[in-house]
């Protein structure tokens, strides 16, 4: 996979993207190694007008023209048969730091695009028969870690989706043997939710979000409840 | 002075002086040999300065350019003295050395050897700068590069990754990088290519087929420029 960072805003310069590129690539390598993917490459391009067909664009934009308050999203470009990612930097807390930094939002979208490029995968919710869980790797934790001075997104491992490891005893044994449910080692069992995370769930009748307290997720991420945000697209099906 | 201001001025100075001092061209001035020699000195200095500022050359290379430019000018003056300046199509310097007696005995066909001499001197001047490589004119002998790649990194990276050359940079890619060099400085472009290769070949970089191809193109390009890179951290 070849991602290319392209800026179409004066708030982020190409040289800023050049400074982020290495950390984002390392972050993606962390995910790739734990999930068994080929390590993706991330580079900076000047323009998205003439993209080679192997490139997945990550556009830096001031703000969304079709959504309100969204920090970042990604979707599927049916014409190119490729994902596309957008990061809306006007509301970001900074380039590399802060809770909603450009680097963290970009990282969040890259990781989720690697695992679920079309944004349409569901699996059984561990420990809850009859409930499906969206294949989102950053949402359950939605926290970060630093690579150098760049904050990037934490993510869950494939073990997080393993129904057998929803059992606390099995999970404890797994962790004691060096297993991890997320990159940072925050979560203690499959299907668990970190304090800042949430899940997107569905059953035969409806879809909903849920936070660590088992309540509908009160998403701190601005705009995440907007109809065209990734979460809402998931919920809408 | 800013390079974008200085370069056009130097360019106009070199072009204007070349025209003014060349007795064959319309618009040349009727100057005495003394004044033409003086103008030649200014032309040589301006050529060296243009080389230094425009092409990012070293002082040594710029000096060679100046000397070679002087050489070509002196050659022209000598050829005019030997064959007579009036044999060209344009006006003649009225104060030129009076060789009318010698001129009258020489057949009026000096234009070809004089042009050949000027051409030879020009080639010597350009070779003296070591700037004619397979990628074209302008690439510096030495580039001192810092880690800061600047905003051109996306443009250069896009050229290298999008290029269709398999194991080497394509003609189209070379032309694009050459154009960037003209617009933003040849040393800047070389430094960015070098920095990209450094990043792509680092131990932590992801290896993809597209990136591996881009590395080959970048290395081929750097080899063709012949530029020695000195990294300044």
Interface residues (C-beta under 8 A of the other chain):
Chain A: X1 X2 X4 X5 X6 X7 X13 X14 X15 X17 X18 X21 X22 X25 X26 X28 X29 X38 X39 X40 X41 X42 X43 X44 X45 X46 X47 X50 X51 X52 X54 X55
Chain B: X148 X149 X150 X151 X152 X153 X154 X155 X157 X158 X161 X162 X199 X204 X205 X206 X207 X208 X210 X211
